[in-house]
Amino acid sequence: MGALPDDAPAIAEVPPDNSGHGYTIRYDKGALMLEAFRQHLGDEAFSRAFRGFYETIRGRKAGTADFRAYWKDALGDDALLGAWLDSPGSRPVPPGD
């Protein structure tokens, strides 16, 4: 994965086009975010949640609000979700750092 600049915007602020660092932020930071979700939930629960999200959005476009609403319930941890979606830079700073 490519390195993101320190001033890269949060995933939730990136427009849905591929301008600037948008593509890199969504796909590189997005992959790191999903890995953090997997670590938080465990493999089986993450697989069920990921499949549930796919079933929820299948056949339509989904935006950040859809993603946030689904994963807030699936994770049971709004702080983890918010840290990844709303933190600028390459990855969120863990609470307490």
Phi and psi restraints in degrees (range 20) as a CNS / XPLOR table:
assign (resid 1 and name C) (resid 2 and name N)
       (resid 2 and name CA) (resid 2 and name C) 1.0 -77.4 20.0 2
assign (resid 2 and name N) (resid 2 and name CA)
       (resid 2 and name C) (resid 3 and name N) 1.0 153.3 20.0 2
assign (resid 2 and name C) (resid 3 and name N)
       (resid 3 and name CA) (resid 3 and name C) 1.0 -77.7 20.0 2
assign (resid 3 and name N) (resid 3 and name CA)
       (resid 3 and name C) (resid 4 and name N) 1.0 140.5 20.0 2
assign (resid 3 and name C) (resid 4 and name N)
       (resid 4 and name CA) (resid 4 and name C) 1.0 -96.3 20.0 2
assign (resid 4 and name N) (resid 4 and name CA)
       (resid 4 and name C) (resid 5 and name N) 1.0 146.6 20.0 2
assign (resid 4 and name C) (resid 5 and name N)
       (resid 5 and name CA) (resid 5 and name C) 1.0 -68.1 20.0 2
assign (resid 5 and name N) (resid 5 and name CA)
       (resid 5 and name C) (resid 6 and name N) 1.0 154.0 20.0 2
assign (resid 5 and name C) (resid 6 and name N)
       (resid 6 and name CA) (resid 6 and name C) 1.0 -59.3 20.0 2
assign (resid 6 and name N) (resid 6 and name CA)
       (resid 6 and name C) (resid 7 and name N) 1.0 -28.0 20.0 2
assign (resid 6 and name C) (resid 7 and name N)
       (resid 7 and name CA) (resid 7 and name C) 1.0 -97.3 20.0 2
assign (resid 7 and name N) (resid 7 and name CA)
       (resid 7 and name C) (resid 8 and name N) 1.0 15.7 20.0 2
assign (resid 7 and name C) (resid 8 and name N)
       (resid 8 and name CA) (resid 8 and name C) 1.0 -61.1 20.0 2
assign (resid 8 and name N) (resid 8 and name CA)
       (resid 8 and name C) (resid 9 and name N) 1.0 137.2 20.0 2
assign (resid 8 and name C) (resid 9 and name N)
       (resid 9 and name CA) (resid 9 and name C) 1.0 -68.9 20.0 2
assign (resid 9 and name N) (resid 9 and name CA)
       (resid 9 and name C) (resid 10 and name N) 1.0 164.7 20.0 2
assign (resid 9 and name C) (resid 10 and name N)
       (resid 10 and name CA) (resid 10 and name C) 1.0 -66.6 20.0 2
assign (resid 10 and name N) (resid 10 and name CA)
       (resid 10 and name C) (resid 11 and name N) 1.0 154.6 20.0 2
assign (resid 10 and name C) (resid 11 and name N)
       (resid 11 and name CA) (resid 11 and name C) 1.0 -54.8 20.0 2
assign (resid 11 and name N) (resid 11 and name CA)
       (resid 11 and name C) (resid 12 and name N) 1.0 -42.6 20.0 2
assign (resid 11 and name C) (resid 12 and name N)
       (resid 12 and name CA) (resid 12 and name C) 1.0 -63.8 20.0 2
assign (resid 12 and name N) (resid 12 and name CA)
       (resid 12 and name C) (resid 13 and name N) 1.0 -18.7 20.0 2
assign (resid 12 and name C) (resid 13 and name N)
       (resid 13 and name CA) (resid 13 and name C) 1.0 -98.3 20.0 2
assign (resid 13 and name N) (resid 13 and name CA)
       (resid 13 and name C) (resid 14 and name N) 1.0 -5.4 20.0 2
assign (resid 13 and name C) (resid 14 and name N)
       (resid 14 and name CA) (resid 14 and name C) 1.0 -80.2 20.0 2
assign (resid 14 and name N) (resid 14 and name CA)
       (resid 14 and name C) (resid 15 and name N) 1.0 127.0 20.0 2
assign (resid 14 and name C) (resid 15 and name N)
       (resid 15 and name CA) (resid 15 and name C) 1.0 -65.9 20.0 2
assign (resid 15 and name N) (resid 15 and name CA)
       (resid 15 and name C) (resid 16 and name N) 1.0 157.4 20.0 2
assign (resid 15 and name C) (resid 16 and name N)
       (resid 16 and name CA) (resid 16 and name C) 1.0 -75.3 20.0 2
assign (resid 16 and name N) (resid 16 and name CA)
       (resid 16 and name C) (resid 17 and name N) 1.0 8.8 20.0 2
assign (resid 16 and name C) (resid 17 and name N)
       (resid 17 and name CA) (resid 17 and name C) 1.0 -98.6 20.0 2
assign (resid 17 and name N) (resid 17 and name CA)
       (resid 17 and name C) (resid 18 and name N) 1.0 179.1 20.0 2
assign (resid 17 and name C) (resid 18 and name N)
       (resid 18 and name CA) (resid 18 and name C) 1.0 -101.5 20.0 2
assign (resid 18 and name N) (resid 18 and name CA)
       (resid 18 and name C) (resid 19 and name N) 1.0 30.7 20.0 2
assign (resid 18 and name C) (resid 19 and name N)
       (resid 19 and name CA) (resid 19 and name C) 1.0 -80.4 20.0 2
assign (resid 19 and name N) (resid 19 and name CA)
       (resid 19 and name C) (resid 20 and name N) 1.0 153.2 20.0 2
assign (resid 19 and name C) (resid 20 and name N)
       (resid 20 and name CA) (resid 20 and name C) 1.0 55.6 20.0 2
assign (resid 20 and name N) (resid 20 and name CA)
       (resid 20 and name C) (resid 21 and name N) 1.0 -133.2 20.0 2
assign (resid 20 and name C) (resid 21 and name N)
       (resid 21 and name CA) (resid 21 and name C) 1.0 -90.6 20.0 2
assign (resid 21 and name N) (resid 21 and name CA)
       (resid 21 and name C) (resid 22 and name N) 1.0 6.8 20.0 2
assign (resid 21 and name C) (resid 22 and name N)
       (resid 22 and name CA) (resid 22 and name C) 1.0 -52.4 20.0 2
assign (resid 22 and name N) (resid 22 and name CA)
       (resid 22 and name C) (resid 23 and name N) 1.0 -47.4 20.0 2
assign (resid 22 and name C) (resid 23 and name N)
       (resid 23 and name CA) (resid 23 and name C) 1.0 -61.5 20.0 2
assign (resid 23 and name N) (resid 23 and name CA)
       (resid 23 and name C) (resid 24 and name N) 1.0 -48.3 20.0 2
assign (resid 23 and name C) (resid 24 and name N)
       (resid 24 and name CA) (resid 24 and name C) 1.0 -63.5 20.0 2
assign (resid 24 and name N) (resid 24 and name CA)
       (resid 24 and name C) (resid 25 and name N) 1.0 -42.2 20.0 2
assign (resid 24 and name C) (resid 25 and name N)
       (resid 25 and name CA) (resid 25 and name C) 1.0 -64.1 20.0 2
assign (resid 25 and name N) (resid 25 and name CA)
       (resid 25 and name C) (resid 26 and name N) 1.0 -49.4 20.0 2
assign (resid 25 and name C) (resid 26 and name N)
       (resid 26 and name CA) (resid 26 and name C) 1.0 -63.7 20.0 2
assign (resid 26 and name N) (resid 26 and name CA)
       (resid 26 and name C) (resid 27 and name N) 1.0 -43.4 20.0 2
assign (resid 26 and name C) (resid 27 and name N)
       (resid 27 and name CA) (resid 27 and name C) 1.0 -87.2 20.0 2
assign (resid 27 and name N) (resid 27 and name CA)
       (resid 27 and name C) (resid 28 and name N) 1.0 -42.4 20.0 2
assign (resid 27 and name C) (resid 28 and name N)
       (resid 28 and name CA) (resid 28 and name C) 1.0 -74.0 20.0 2
assign (resid 28 and name N) (resid 28 and name CA)
       (resid 28 and name C) (resid 29 and name N) 1.0 -53.7 20.0 2
assign (resid 28 and name C) (resid 29 and name N)
       (resid 29 and name CA) (resid 29 and name C) 1.0 -68.4 20.0 2
assign (resid 29 and name N) (resid 29 and name CA)
       (resid 29 and name C) (resid 30 and name N) 1.0 -32.9 20.0 2
assign (resid 29 and name C) (resid 30 and name N)
       (resid 30 and name CA) (resid 30 and name C) 1.0 -61.1 20.0 2
assign (resid 30 and name N) (resid 30 and name CA)
       (resid 30 and name C) (resid 31 and name N) 1.0 -41.3 20.0 2
assign (resid 30 and name C) (resid 31 and name N)
       (resid 31 and name CA) (resid 31 and name C) 1.0 -65.4 20.0 2
assign (resid 31 and name N) (resid 31 and name CA)
       (resid 31 and name C) (resid 32 and name N) 1.0 -41.6 20.0 2
assign (resid 31 and name C) (resid 32 and name N)
       (resid 32 and name CA) (resid 32 and name C) 1.0 -63.2 20.0 2
assign (resid 32 and name N) (resid 32 and name CA)
       (resid 32 and name C) (resid 33 and name N) 1.0 -39.5 20.0 2
assign (resid 32 and name C) (resid 33 and name N)
       (resid 33 and name CA) (resid 33 and name C) 1.0 -62.2 20.0 2
assign (resid 33 and name N) (resid 33 and name CA)
       (resid 33 and name C) (resid 34 and name N) 1.0 -47.1 20.0 2
assign (resid 33 and name C) (resid 34 and name N)
       (resid 34 and name CA) (resid 34 and name C) 1.0 -64.5 20.0 2
assign (resid 34 and name N) (resid 34 and name CA)
       (resid 34 and name C) (resid 35 and name N) 1.0 -34.9 20.0 2
assign (resid 34 and name C) (resid 35 and name N)
       (resid 35 and name CA) (resid 35 and name C) 1.0 -64.7 20.0 2
assign (resid 35 and name N) (resid 35 and name CA)
       (resid 35 and name C) (resid 36 and name N) 1.0 -39.1 20.0 2
assign (resid 35 and name C) (resid 36 and name N)
       (resid 36 and name CA) (resid 36 and name C) 1.0 -63.9 20.0 2
assign (resid 36 and name N) (resid 36 and name CA)
       (resid 36 and name C) (resid 37 and name N) 1.0 -38.5 20.0 2
assign (resid 36 and name C) (resid 37 and name N)
       (resid 37 and name CA) (resid 37 and name C) 1.0 -64.1 20.0 2
assign (resid 37 and name N) (resid 37 and name CA)
       (resid 37 and name C) (resid 38 and name N) 1.0 -42.0 20.0 2
assign (resid 37 and name C) (resid 38 and name N)
       (resid 38 and name CA) (resid 38 and name C) 1.0 -62.2 20.0 2
assign (resid 38 and name N) (resid 38 and name CA)
       (resid 38 and name C) (resid 39 and name N) 1.0 -43.0 20.0 2
assign (resid 38 and name C) (resid 39 and name N)
       (resid 39 and name CA) (resid 39 and name C) 1.0 -64.2 20.0 2
assign (resid 39 and name N) (resid 39 and name CA)
       (resid 39 and name C) (resid 40 and name N) 1.0 -37.7 20.0 2
assign (resid 39 and name C) (resid 40 and name N)
       (resid 40 and name CA) (resid 40 and name C) 1.0 -68.4 20.0 2
assign (resid 40 and name N) (resid 40 and name CA)
       (resid 40 and name C) (resid 41 and name N) 1.0 -42.9 20.0 2
assign (resid 40 and name C) (resid 41 and name N)
       (resid 41 and name CA) (resid 41 and name C) 1.0 -90.1 20.0 2
assign (resid 41 and name N) (resid 41 and name CA)
       (resid 41 and name C) (resid 42 and name N) 1.0 -27.1 20.0 2
assign (resid 41 and name C) (resid 42 and name N)
       (resid 42 and name CA) (resid 42 and name C) 1.0 92.3 20.0 2
assign (resid 42 and name N) (resid 42 and name CA)
       (resid 42 and name C) (resid 43 and name N) 1.0 159.2 20.0 2
assign (resid 42 and name C) (resid 43 and name N)
       (resid 43 and name CA) (resid 43 and name C) 1.0 -58.9 20.0 2
assign (resid 43 and name N) (resid 43 and name CA)
       (resid 43 and name C) (resid 44 and name N) 1.0 -50.8 20.0 2
assign (resid 43 and name C) (resid 44 and name N)
       (resid 44 and name CA) (resid 44 and name C) 1.0 -66.6 20.0 2
assign (resid 44 and name N) (resid 44 and name CA)
       (resid 44 and name C) (resid 45 and name N) 1.0 -46.7 20.0 2
assign (resid 44 and name C) (resid 45 and name N)
       (resid 45 and name CA) (resid 45 and name C) 1.0 -64.9 20.0 2
assign (resid 45 and name N) (resid 45 and name CA)
       (resid 45 and name C) (resid 46 and name N) 1.0 -38.2 20.0 2
assign (resid 45 and name C) (resid 46 and name N)
       (resid 46 and name CA) (resid 46 and name C) 1.0 -64.2 20.0 2
assign (resid 46 and name N) (resid 46 and name CA)
       (resid 46 and name C) (resid 47 and name N) 1.0 -44.1 20.0 2
assign (resid 46 and name C) (resid 47 and name N)
       (resid 47 and name CA) (resid 47 and name C) 1.0 -59.9 20.0 2
assign (resid 47 and name N) (resid 47 and name CA)
       (resid 47 and name C) (resid 48 and name N) 1.0 -42.9 20.0 2
assign (resid 47 and name C) (resid 48 and name N)
       (resid 48 and name CA) (resid 48 and name C) 1.0 -63.3 20.0 2
assign (resid 48 and name N) (resid 48 and name CA)
       (resid 48 and name C) (resid 49 and name N) 1.0 -45.1 20.0 2
assign (resid 48 and name C) (resid 49 and name N)
       (resid 49 and name CA) (resid 49 and name C) 1.0 -65.2 20.0 2
assign (resid 49 and name N) (resid 49 and name CA)
       (resid 49 and name C) (resid 50 and name N) 1.0 -42.6 20.0 2
assign (resid 49 and name C) (resid 50 and name N)
       (resid 50 and name CA) (resid 50 and name C) 1.0 -62.9 20.0 2
assign (resid 50 and name N) (resid 50 and name CA)
       (resid 50 and name C) (resid 51 and name N) 1.0 -43.3 20.0 2
assign (resid 50 and name C) (resid 51 and name N)
       (resid 51 and name CA) (resid 51 and name C) 1.0 -64.4 20.0 2
assign (resid 51 and name N) (resid 51 and name CA)
       (resid 51 and name C) (resid 52 and name N) 1.0 -39.6 20.0 2
assign (resid 51 and name C) (resid 52 and name N)
       (resid 52 and name CA) (resid 52 and name C) 1.0 -62.0 20.0 2
assign (resid 52 and name N) (resid 52 and name CA)
       (resid 52 and name C) (resid 53 and name N) 1.0 -39.4 20.0 2
assign (resid 52 and name C) (resid 53 and name N)
       (resid 53 and name CA) (resid 53 and name C) 1.0 -64.7 20.0 2
assign (resid 53 and name N) (resid 53 and name CA)
       (resid 53 and name C) (resid 54 and name N) 1.0 -44.4 20.0 2
assign (resid 53 and name C) (resid 54 and name N)
       (resid 54 and name CA) (resid 54 and name C) 1.0 -58.2 20.0 2
assign (resid 54 and name N) (resid 54 and name CA)
       (resid 54 and name C) (resid 55 and name N) 1.0 -46.3 20.0 2
assign (resid 54 and name C) (resid 55 and name N)
       (resid 55 and name CA) (resid 55 and name C) 1.0 -63.0 20.0 2
assign (resid 55 and name N) (resid 55 and name CA)
       (resid 55 and name C) (resid 56 and name N) 1.0 -35.1 20.0 2
assign (resid 55 and name C) (resid 56 and name N)
       (resid 56 and name CA) (resid 56 and name C) 1.0 -67.4 20.0 2
assign (resid 56 and name N) (resid 56 and name CA)
       (resid 56 and name C) (resid 57 and name N) 1.0 -39.3 20.0 2
assign (resid 56 and name C) (resid 57 and name N)
       (resid 57 and name CA) (resid 57 and name C) 1.0 -102.3 20.0 2
assign (resid 57 and name N) (resid 57 and name CA)
       (resid 57 and name C) (resid 58 and name N) 1.0 -5.7 20.0 2
assign (resid 57 and name C) (resid 58 and name N)
       (resid 58 and name CA) (resid 58 and name C) 1.0 -52.6 20.0 2
assign (resid 58 and name N) (resid 58 and name CA)
       (resid 58 and name C) (resid 59 and name N) 1.0 132.5 20.0 2
assign (resid 58 and name C) (resid 59 and name N)
       (resid 59 and name CA) (resid 59 and name C) 1.0 85.4 20.0 2
assign (resid 59 and name N) (resid 59 and name CA)
       (resid 59 and name C) (resid 60 and name N) 1.0 4.2 20.0 2
assign (resid 59 and name C) (resid 60 and name N)
       (resid 60 and name CA) (resid 60 and name C) 1.0 -146.7 20.0 2
assign (resid 60 and name N) (resid 60 and name CA)
       (resid 60 and name C) (resid 61 and name N) 1.0 164.9 20.0 2
assign (resid 60 and name C) (resid 61 and name N)
       (resid 61 and name CA) (resid 61 and name C) 1.0 -78.5 20.0 2
assign (resid 61 and name N) (resid 61 and name CA)
       (resid 61 and name C) (resid 62 and name N) 1.0 145.1 20.0 2
assign (resid 61 and name C) (resid 62 and name N)
       (resid 62 and name CA) (resid 62 and name C) 1.0 -125.4 20.0 2
assign (resid 62 and name N) (resid 62 and name CA)
       (resid 62 and name C) (resid 63 and name N) 1.0 139.0 20.0 2
assign (resid 62 and name C) (resid 63 and name N)
       (resid 63 and name CA) (resid 63 and name C) 1.0 -111.8 20.0 2
assign (resid 63 and name N) (resid 63 and name CA)
       (resid 63 and name C) (resid 64 and name N) 1.0 -173.6 20.0 2
assign (resid 63 and name C) (resid 64 and name N)
       (resid 64 and name CA) (resid 64 and name C) 1.0 -59.4 20.0 2
assign (resid 64 and name N) (resid 64 and name CA)
       (resid 64 and name C) (resid 65 and name N) 1.0 -39.0 20.0 2
assign (resid 64 and name C) (resid 65 and name N)
       (resid 65 and name CA) (resid 65 and name C) 1.0 -62.6 20.0 2
assign (resid 65 and name N) (resid 65 and name CA)
       (resid 65 and name C) (resid 66 and name N) 1.0 -39.7 20.0 2
assign (resid 65 and name C) (resid 66 and name N)
       (resid 66 and name CA) (resid 66 and name C) 1.0 -64.4 20.0 2
assign (resid 66 and name N) (resid 66 and name CA)
       (resid 66 and name C) (resid 67 and name N) 1.0 -45.3 20.0 2
assign (resid 66 and name C) (resid 67 and name N)
       (resid 67 and name CA) (resid 67 and name C) 1.0 -61.2 20.0 2
assign (resid 67 and name N) (resid 67 and name CA)
       (resid 67 and name C) (resid 68 and name N) 1.0 -47.2 20.0 2
assign (resid 67 and name C) (resid 68 and name N)
       (resid 68 and name CA) (resid 68 and name C) 1.0 -62.3 20.0 2
assign (resid 68 and name N) (resid 68 and name CA)
       (resid 68 and name C) (resid 69 and name N) 1.0 -45.7 20.0 2
assign (resid 68 and name C) (resid 69 and name N)
       (resid 69 and name CA) (resid 69 and name C) 1.0 -62.1 20.0 2
assign (resid 69 and name N) (resid 69 and name CA)
       (resid 69 and name C) (resid 70 and name N) 1.0 -45.7 20.0 2
assign (resid 69 and name C) (resid 70 and name N)
       (resid 70 and name CA) (resid 70 and name C) 1.0 -65.6 20.0 2
assign (resid 70 and name N) (resid 70 and name CA)
       (resid 70 and name C) (resid 71 and name N) 1.0 -52.1 20.0 2
assign (resid 70 and name C) (resid 71 and name N)
       (resid 71 and name CA) (resid 71 and name C) 1.0 -73.1 20.0 2
assign (resid 71 and name N) (resid 71 and name CA)
       (resid 71 and name C) (resid 72 and name N) 1.0 -23.5 20.0 2
assign (resid 71 and name C) (resid 72 and name N)
       (resid 72 and name CA) (resid 72 and name C) 1.0 -59.8 20.0 2
assign (resid 72 and name N) (resid 72 and name CA)
       (resid 72 and name C) (resid 73 and name N) 1.0 -45.1 20.0 2
assign (resid 72 and name C) (resid 73 and name N)
       (resid 73 and name CA) (resid 73 and name C) 1.0 -71.6 20.0 2
assign (resid 73 and name N) (resid 73 and name CA)
       (resid 73 and name C) (resid 74 and name N) 1.0 -43.3 20.0 2
assign (resid 73 and name C) (resid 74 and name N)
       (resid 74 and name CA) (resid 74 and name C) 1.0 -63.7 20.0 2
assign (resid 74 and name N) (resid 74 and name CA)
       (resid 74 and name C) (resid 75 and name N) 1.0 -39.4 20.0 2
assign (resid 74 and name C) (resid 75 and name N)
       (resid 75 and name CA) (resid 75 and name C) 1.0 -81.6 20.0 2
assign (resid 75 and name N) (resid 75 and name CA)
       (resid 75 and name C) (resid 76 and name N) 1.0 -31.5 20.0 2
assign (resid 75 and name C) (resid 76 and name N)
       (resid 76 and name CA) (resid 76 and name C) 1.0 64.5 20.0 2
assign (resid 76 and name N) (resid 76 and name CA)
       (resid 76 and name C) (resid 77 and name N) 1.0 21.0 20.0 2
assign (resid 76 and name C) (resid 77 and name N)
       (resid 77 and name CA) (resid 77 and name C) 1.0 -146.1 20.0 2
assign (resid 77 and name N) (resid 77 and name CA)
       (resid 77 and name C) (resid 78 and name N) 1.0 89.2 20.0 2
assign (resid 77 and name C) (resid 78 and name N)
       (resid 78 and name CA) (resid 78 and name C) 1.0 -66.6 20.0 2
assign (resid 78 and name N) (resid 78 and name CA)
       (resid 78 and name C) (resid 79 and name N) 1.0 -28.4 20.0 2
assign (resid 78 and name C) (resid 79 and name N)
       (resid 79 and name CA) (resid 79 and name C) 1.0 -66.5 20.0 2
assign (resid 79 and name N) (resid 79 and name CA)
       (resid 79 and name C) (resid 80 and name N) 1.0 -42.2 20.0 2
assign (resid 79 and name C) (resid 80 and name N)
       (resid 80 and name CA) (resid 80 and name C) 1.0 -62.8 20.0 2
assign (resid 80 and name N) (resid 80 and name CA)
       (resid 80 and name C) (resid 81 and name N) 1.0 -47.0 20.0 2
assign (resid 80 and name C) (resid 81 and name N)
       (resid 81 and name CA) (resid 81 and name C) 1.0 -61.4 20.0 2
assign (resid 81 and name N) (resid 81 and name CA)
       (resid 81 and name C) (resid 82 and name N) 1.0 -49.3 20.0 2
assign (resid 81 and name C) (resid 82 and name N)
       (resid 82 and name CA) (resid 82 and name C) 1.0 -62.2 20.0 2
assign (resid 82 and name N) (resid 82 and name CA)
       (resid 82 and name C) (resid 83 and name N) 1.0 -37.6 20.0 2
assign (resid 82 and name C) (resid 83 and name N)
       (resid 83 and name CA) (resid 83 and name C) 1.0 -60.4 20.0 2
assign (resid 83 and name N) (resid 83 and name CA)
       (resid 83 and name C) (resid 84 and name N) 1.0 -44.1 20.0 2
assign (resid 83 and name C) (resid 84 and name N)
       (resid 84 and name CA) (resid 84 and name C) 1.0 -74.5 20.0 2
assign (resid 84 and name N) (resid 84 and name CA)
       (resid 84 and name C) (resid 85 and name N) 1.0 -41.2 20.0 2
assign (resid 84 and name C) (resid 85 and name N)
       (resid 85 and name CA) (resid 85 and name C) 1.0 -77.1 20.0 2
assign (resid 85 and name N) (resid 85 and name CA)
       (resid 85 and name C) (resid 86 and name N) 1.0 -30.6 20.0 2
assign (resid 85 and name C) (resid 86 and name N)
       (resid 86 and name CA) (resid 86 and name C) 1.0 -109.4 20.0 2
assign (resid 86 and name N) (resid 86 and name CA)
       (resid 86 and name C) (resid 87 and name N) 1.0 -4.3 20.0 2
assign (resid 86 and name C) (resid 87 and name N)
       (resid 87 and name CA) (resid 87 and name C) 1.0 -89.8 20.0 2
assign (resid 87 and name N) (resid 87 and name CA)
       (resid 87 and name C) (resid 88 and name N) 1.0 132.5 20.0 2
assign (resid 87 and name C) (resid 88 and name N)
       (resid 88 and name CA) (resid 88 and name C) 1.0 -75.7 20.0 2
assign (resid 88 and name N) (resid 88 and name CA)
       (resid 88 and name C) (resid 89 and name N) 1.0 171.5 20.0 2
assign (resid 88 and name C) (resid 89 and name N)
       (resid 89 and name CA) (resid 89 and name C) 1.0 88.7 20.0 2
assign (resid 89 and name N) (resid 89 and name CA)
       (resid 89 and name C) (resid 90 and name N) 1.0 -163.4 20.0 2
assign (resid 89 and name C) (resid 90 and name N)
       (resid 90 and name CA) (resid 90 and name C) 1.0 -82.6 20.0 2
assign (resid 90 and name N) (resid 90 and name CA)
       (resid 90 and name C) (resid 91 and name N) 1.0 -28.4 20.0 2
assign (resid 90 and name C) (resid 91 and name N)
       (resid 91 and name CA) (resid 91 and name C) 1.0 -162.7 20.0 2
assign (resid 91 and name N) (resid 91 and name CA)
       (resid 91 and name C) (resid 92 and name N) 1.0 158.3 20.0 2
assign (resid 91 and name C) (resid 92 and name N)
       (resid 92 and name CA) (resid 92 and name C) 1.0 -70.1 20.0 2
assign (resid 92 and name N) (resid 92 and name CA)
       (resid 92 and name C) (resid 93 and name N) 1.0 155.4 20.0 2
assign (resid 92 and name C) (resid 93 and name N)
       (resid 93 and name CA) (resid 93 and name C) 1.0 -85.8 20.0 2
assign (resid 93 and name N) (resid 93 and name CA)
       (resid 93 and name C) (resid 94 and name N) 1.0 127.3 20.0 2
assign (resid 93 and name C) (resid 94 and name N)
       (resid 94 and name CA) (resid 94 and name C) 1.0 -58.7 20.0 2
assign (resid 94 and name N) (resid 94 and name CA)
       (resid 94 and name C) (resid 95 and name N) 1.0 146.5 20.0 2
assign (resid 94 and name C) (resid 95 and name N)
       (resid 95 and name CA) (resid 95 and name C) 1.0 -54.8 20.0 2
assign (resid 95 and name N) (resid 95 and name CA)
       (resid 95 and name C) (resid 96 and name N) 1.0 139.9 20.0 2
assign (resid 95 and name C) (resid 96 and name N)
       (resid 96 and name CA) (resid 96 and name C) 1.0 90.2 20.0 2
assign (resid 96 and name N) (resid 96 and name CA)
       (resid 96 and name C) (resid 97 and name N) 1.0 -9.5 20.0 2
